[in-house]
Protein backbone atom coordinates (compact mmCIF):
# COMPACT_ATOMS: atom_id res chain seq x y z
CA UNK A 1 0.00 0.00 0.00
CA UNK A 2 1.16 3.50 -0.82
CA UNK A 3 -0.29 6.87 0.08
CA UNK A 4 -0.22 9.05 -3.02
CA UNK A 5 -0.77 12.79 -2.91
CA UNK A 6 -2.28 14.08 -6.15
CA UNK A 7 -2.44 17.81 -6.82
CA UNK A 8 -4.72 19.14 -9.54
CA UNK A 9 -3.21 22.29 -10.96
CA UNK A 10 -3.40 24.47 -14.03
CA UNK A 11 -1.96 27.74 -15.18
CA UNK A 12 -4.87 29.28 -16.98
CA UNK A 13 -7.82 29.64 -14.67
CA UNK A 14 -10.51 31.90 -16.10
CA UNK A 15 -10.78 33.84 -12.82
CA UNK A 16 -7.07 34.07 -11.93
CA UNK A 17 -4.50 33.43 -14.62
CA UNK A 18 -1.20 31.88 -13.43
CA UNK A 19 -2.53 31.54 -9.87
CA UNK A 20 0.02 28.80 -9.09
CA UNK A 21 2.67 31.49 -9.40
CA UNK A 22 0.97 33.97 -7.07
CA UNK A 23 3.35 34.83 -4.23
CA UNK A 24 2.57 33.99 -0.60
CA UNK A 25 5.30 35.32 1.68
CA UNK A 26 7.56 35.48 -1.38
CA UNK A 27 6.96 31.79 -2.18
CA UNK A 28 4.93 30.63 -5.17
CA UNK A 29 1.50 29.35 -4.12
CA UNK A 30 2.19 25.93 -5.67
CA UNK A 31 5.47 25.63 -3.72
CA UNK A 32 3.73 26.70 -0.53
CA UNK A 33 1.30 23.81 -1.01
CA UNK A 34 4.08 21.33 -1.88
CA UNK A 35 5.91 22.24 1.32
CA UNK A 36 2.78 21.56 3.36
CA UNK A 37 2.25 18.17 1.69
CA UNK A 38 5.85 17.09 2.26
CA UNK A 39 5.46 17.73 6.01
CA UNK A 40 2.67 15.13 6.25
CA UNK A 41 3.52 12.31 8.64
CA UNK A 42 2.39 9.89 5.92
CA UNK A 43 4.48 11.42 3.14
CA UNK A 44 7.15 9.30 1.48
CA UNK A 45 9.50 10.60 -1.20
CA UNK A 46 8.24 9.77 -4.68
CA UNK A 47 4.54 9.73 -3.79
CA UNK A 48 3.65 13.25 -4.93
CA UNK A 49 1.92 13.57 -8.30
CA UNK A 50 0.50 16.44 -10.33
CA UNK A 51 -2.31 16.38 -12.88
CA UNK A 52 -1.77 19.30 -15.23
CA UNK A 53 -3.05 20.17 -18.72
CA UNK A 54 -0.30 19.46 -21.27
CA UNK A 55 -0.49 23.03 -22.60
CA UNK A 56 0.62 24.46 -19.23
CA UNK A 57 4.31 24.53 -20.17
CA UNK A 58 5.36 27.07 -17.52
CA UNK A 59 3.92 25.02 -14.67
CA UNK A 60 5.30 21.78 -16.09
CA UNK A 61 8.75 23.35 -16.35
CA UNK A 62 8.53 24.65 -12.78
CA UNK A 63 7.61 21.18 -11.49
CA UNK A 64 10.21 19.35 -13.60
CA UNK A 65 11.39 17.24 -10.63
CA UNK A 66 7.86 16.01 -9.85
CA UNK A 67 5.72 13.25 -11.36
CA UNK A 68 3.34 14.87 -13.83
CA UNK A 69 0.33 13.38 -15.58
CA UNK A 70 -1.45 15.34 -18.25
CA UNK A 71 -5.19 15.37 -18.06
CA UNK A 72 -6.80 14.64 -21.40
CA UNK A 73 -9.86 16.79 -22.10
CA UNK A 74 -10.20 17.57 -18.34
CA UNK A 75 -10.67 13.87 -17.53
CA UNK A 76 -9.02 14.03 -14.13
CA UNK A 77 -10.77 10.90 -12.88
CA UNK A 78 -8.90 8.91 -15.56
CA UNK A 79 -5.59 10.42 -14.40
CA UNK A 80 -6.32 9.47 -10.77
CA UNK A 81 -7.27 5.94 -11.85
CA UNK A 82 -3.92 5.64 -13.64
CA UNK A 83 -1.86 7.03 -10.75
CA UNK A 84 -3.40 4.78 -8.12
CA UNK A 85 -2.92 1.06 -7.67
CA UNK A 86 -4.63 -1.68 -5.68
CA UNK A 87 -4.55 -1.00 -1.92
CA UNK A 88 -3.34 2.60 -2.37
CA UNK A 89 -4.85 5.54 -0.54
CA UNK A 90 -5.12 8.68 -2.65
CA UNK A 91 -5.21 12.25 -1.42
CA UNK A 92 -6.87 14.78 -3.74
CA UNK A 93 -5.69 18.36 -3.32
CA UNK A 94 -6.23 21.27 -5.66
CA UNK A 95 -3.78 24.10 -6.22
CA UNK A 96 -6.67 26.40 -5.26
CA UNK A 97 -5.85 25.59 -1.61
CA UNK A 98 -2.27 26.79 -1.09
CA UNK A 99 -2.86 27.36 2.65
CA UNK A 100 -3.91 23.77 3.30
CA UNK A 101 -2.38 22.92 6.68
CA UNK A 102 -0.49 19.67 7.02
CA UNK A 103 -2.68 18.86 10.05
CA UNK A 104 -5.78 18.85 7.80
CA UNK A 105 -4.13 16.50 5.33
CA UNK A 106 -3.10 14.12 8.10
CA UNK A 107 -6.49 14.30 9.80
CA UNK A 108 -8.35 13.22 6.65
CA UNK A 109 -5.75 10.58 5.90
CA UNK A 110 -5.99 9.14 9.40
CA UNK A 111 -9.70 8.47 8.83
CA UNK A 112 -8.94 6.29 5.80
CA UNK A 113 -5.65 4.77 7.02
CA UNK A 114 -7.44 3.54 10.17
CA UNK A 115 -9.89 1.59 8.02
CA UNK A 116 -12.83 3.40 9.60
CA UNK A 117 -13.74 5.17 6.35
CA UNK A 118 -13.25 4.63 2.61
CA UNK A 119 -13.58 8.36 1.90
CA UNK A 120 -12.87 11.39 4.11
CA UNK A 121 -13.15 15.08 3.28
CA UNK A 122 -12.97 18.39 5.09
CA UNK A 123 -14.23 20.14 1.97
CA UNK A 124 -17.56 21.31 3.39
CA UNK A 125 -16.10 23.00 6.45
CA UNK A 126 -12.67 24.16 5.31
CA UNK A 127 -13.29 26.30 2.24
CA UNK A 128 -9.89 27.23 0.83
CA UNK A 129 -8.16 24.46 2.80
CA UNK A 130 -9.86 21.45 1.26
CA UNK A 131 -8.52 17.96 0.74
CA UNK A 132 -9.97 14.49 0.32
CA UNK A 133 -8.51 11.07 1.12
CA UNK A 134 -9.92 7.82 -0.27
CA UNK A 135 -9.11 4.26 -1.15
CA UNK A 136 -8.17 3.52 -4.75
CA UNK A 137 -10.76 0.72 -4.83
CA UNK A 138 -13.43 3.24 -3.77
CA UNK A 139 -12.46 5.50 -6.67
CA UNK A 140 -12.96 2.60 -9.09
CA UNK A 141 -16.17 1.49 -7.40
CA UNK A 142 -17.80 4.90 -7.92
CA UNK A 143 -16.78 6.18 -11.38
CA UNK A 144 -18.14 9.48 -12.73
CA UNK A 145 -21.78 9.43 -13.76
CA UNK A 146 -21.30 11.96 -16.57
CA UNK A 147 -18.57 13.83 -18.45
CA UNK A 148 -18.79 16.91 -16.21
CA UNK A 149 -18.08 14.78 -13.12
CA UNK A 150 -14.84 13.45 -14.65
CA UNK A 151 -13.03 16.71 -13.94
CA UNK A 152 -14.16 16.76 -10.29
CA UNK A 153 -13.04 13.16 -9.65
CA UNK A 154 -14.97 12.39 -6.44
CA UNK A 155 -18.58 13.53 -6.96
CA UNK A 156 -20.04 10.02 -7.43
CA UNK A 157 -17.97 8.76 -4.49
CA UNK A 158 -19.31 11.49 -2.21
CA UNK A 159 -22.88 10.68 -3.22
CA UNK A 160 -22.79 6.88 -3.02
CA UNK A 161 -20.00 5.74 -0.68
CA UNK A 162 -21.41 4.36 2.58
CA UNK A 163 -18.25 4.55 4.73
CA UNK A 164 -17.55 8.26 4.35
CA UNK A 165 -16.56 11.10 6.65
CA UNK A 166 -17.76 14.49 5.44
CA UNK A 167 -18.18 16.88 8.34
CA UNK A 168 -20.66 19.66 7.72
CA UNK A 169 -21.70 22.79 9.55
CA UNK A 170 -25.20 22.36 8.13
CA UNK A 171 -27.63 20.87 10.65
CA UNK A 172 -28.94 18.38 8.10
CA UNK A 173 -28.06 15.07 9.75
CA UNK A 174 -28.17 13.64 13.28
CA UNK A 175 -24.37 13.37 13.38
CA UNK A 176 -24.05 17.06 12.43
CA UNK A 177 -25.12 18.11 15.92
CA UNK A 178 -22.03 16.48 17.46
CA UNK A 179 -19.75 17.89 14.79
CA UNK A 180 -21.12 21.45 15.15
CA UNK A 181 -20.75 21.36 18.94
CA UNK A 182 -17.17 20.14 18.65
CA UNK A 183 -16.42 22.76 15.99
CA UNK A 184 -17.80 25.59 18.15
CA UNK A 185 -15.64 24.36 21.03
CA UNK A 186 -12.51 24.09 18.85
CA UNK A 187 -12.37 20.28 18.93
CA UNK A 188 -11.84 18.13 15.84
CA UNK A 189 -14.73 15.73 15.50
CA UNK A 190 -14.04 12.00 15.69
C-alpha positions in Angstrom: 0.0 0.0 0.0 1.2 3.5 -0.8 -0.3 6.9 0.1 -0.2 9.1 -3.0 -0.8 12.8 -2.9 -2.3 14.1 -6.2 -2.4 17.8 -6.8 -4.7 19.1 -9.5 -3.2 22.3 -11.0 -3.4 24.5 -14.0 -2.0 27.7 -15.2 -4.9 29.3 -17.0 -7.8 29.6 -14.7 -10.5 31.9 -16.1 -10.8 33.8 -12.8 -7.1 34.1 -11.9 -4.5 33.4 -14.6 -1.2 31.9 -13.4 -2.5 31.5 -9.9 0.0 28.8 -9.1 2.7 31.5 -9.4 1.0 34.0 -7.1 3.3 34.8 -4.2 2.6 34.0 -0.6 5.3 35.3 1.7 7.6 35.5 -1.4 7.0 31.8 -2.2 4.9 30.6 -5.2 1.5 29.4 -4.1 2.2 25.9 -5.7 5.5 25.6 -3.7 3.7 26.7 -0.5 1.3 23.8 -1.0 4.1 21.3 -1.9 5.9 22.2 1.3 2.8 21.6 3.4 2.2 18.2 1.7 5.8 17.1 2.3 5.5 17.7 6.0 2.7 15.1 6.3 3.5 12.3 8.6 2.4 9.9 5.9 4.5 11.4 3.1 7.2 9.3 1.5 9.5 10.6 -1.2 8.2 9.8 -4.7 4.5 9.7 -3.8 3.7 13.2 -4.9 1.9 13.6 -8.3 0.5 16.4 -10.3 -2.3 16.4 -12.9 -1.8 19.3 -15.2 -3.0 20.2 -18.7 -0.3 19.5 -21.3 -0.5 23.0 -22.6 0.6 24.5 -19.2 4.3 24.5 -20.2 5.4 27.1 -17.5 3.9 25.0 -14.7 5.3 21.8 -16.1 8.7 23.4 -16.4 8.5 24.6 -12.8 7.6 21.2 -11.5 10.2 19.3 -13.6 11.4 17.2 -10.6 7.9 16.0 -9.9 5.7 13.3 -11.4 3.3 14.9 -13.8 0.3 13.4 -15.6 -1.4 15.3 -18.3 -5.2 15.4 -18.1 -6.8 14.6 -21.4 -9.9 16.8 -22.1 -10.2 17.6 -18.3 -10.7 13.9 -17.5 -9.0 14.0 -14.1 -10.8 10.9 -12.9 -8.9 8.9 -15.6 -5.6 10.4 -14.4 -6.3 9.5 -10.8 -7.3 5.9 -11.8 -3.9 5.6 -13.6 -1.9 7.0 -10.8 -3.4 4.8 -8.1 -2.9 1.1 -7.7 -4.6 -1.7 -5.7 -4.6 -1.0 -1.9 -3.3 2.6 -2.4 -4.8 5.5 -0.5 -5.1 8.7 -2.7 -5.2 12.3 -1.4 -6.9 14.8 -3.7 -5.7 18.4 -3.3 -6.2 21.3 -5.7 -3.8 24.1 -6.2 -6.7 26.4 -5.3 -5.9 25.6 -1.6 -2.3 26.8 -1.1 -2.9 27.4 2.6 -3.9 23.8 3.3 -2.4 22.9 6.7 -0.5 19.7 7.0 -2.7 18.9 10.0 -5.8 18.8 7.8 -4.1 16.5 5.3 -3.1 14.1 8.1 -6.5 14.3 9.8 -8.4 13.2 6.6 -5.7 10.6 5.9 -6.0 9.1 9.4 -9.7 8.5 8.8 -8.9 6.3 5.8 -5.7 4.8 7.0 -7.4 3.5 10.2 -9.9 1.6 8.0 -12.8 3.4 9.6 -13.7 5.2 6.3 -13.3 4.6 2.6 -13.6 8.4 1.9 -12.9 11.4 4.1 -13.1 15.1 3.3 -13.0 18.4 5.1 -14.2 20.1 2.0 -17.6 21.3 3.4 -16.1 23.0 6.5 -12.7 24.2 5.3 -13.3 26.3 2.2 -9.9 27.2 0.8 -8.2 24.5 2.8 -9.9 21.5 1.3 -8.5 18.0 0.7 -10.0 14.5 0.3 -8.5 11.1 1.1 -9.9 7.8 -0.3 -9.1 4.3 -1.2 -8.2 3.5 -4.7 -10.8 0.7 -4.8 -13.4 3.2 -3.8 -12.5 5.5 -6.7 -13.0 2.6 -9.1 -16.2 1.5 -7.4 -17.8 4.9 -7.9 -16.8 6.2 -11.4 -18.1 9.5 -12.7 -21.8 9.4 -13.8 -21.3 12.0 -16.6 -18.6 13.8 -18.4 -18.8 16.9 -16.2 -18.1 14.8 -13.1 -14.8 13.4 -14.6 -13.0 16.7 -13.9 -14.2 16.8 -10.3 -13.0 13.2 -9.6 -15.0 12.4 -6.4 -18.6 13.5 -7.0 -20.0 10.0 -7.4 -18.0 8.8 -4.5 -19.3 11.5 -2.2 -22.9 10.7 -3.2 -22.8 6.9 -3.0 -20.0 5.7 -0.7 -21.4 4.4 2.6 -18.2 4.6 4.7 -17.6 8.3 4.4 -16.6 11.1 6.7 -17.8 14.5 5.4 -18.2 16.9 8.3 -20.7 19.7 7.7 -21.7 22.8 9.5 -25.2 22.4 8.1 -27.6 20.9 10.6 -28.9 18.4 8.1 -28.1 15.1 9.8 -28.2 13.6 13.3 -24.4 13.4 13.4 -24.0 17.1 12.4 -25.1 18.1 15.9 -22.0 16.5 17.5 -19.7 17.9 14.8 -21.1 21.4 15.2 -20.8 21.4 18.9 -17.2 20.1 18.7 -16.4 22.8 16.0 -17.8 25.6 18.2 -15.6 24.4 21.0 -12.5 24.1 18.9 -12.4 20.3 18.9 -11.8 18.1 15.8 -14.7 15.7 15.5 -14.0 12.0 15.7 
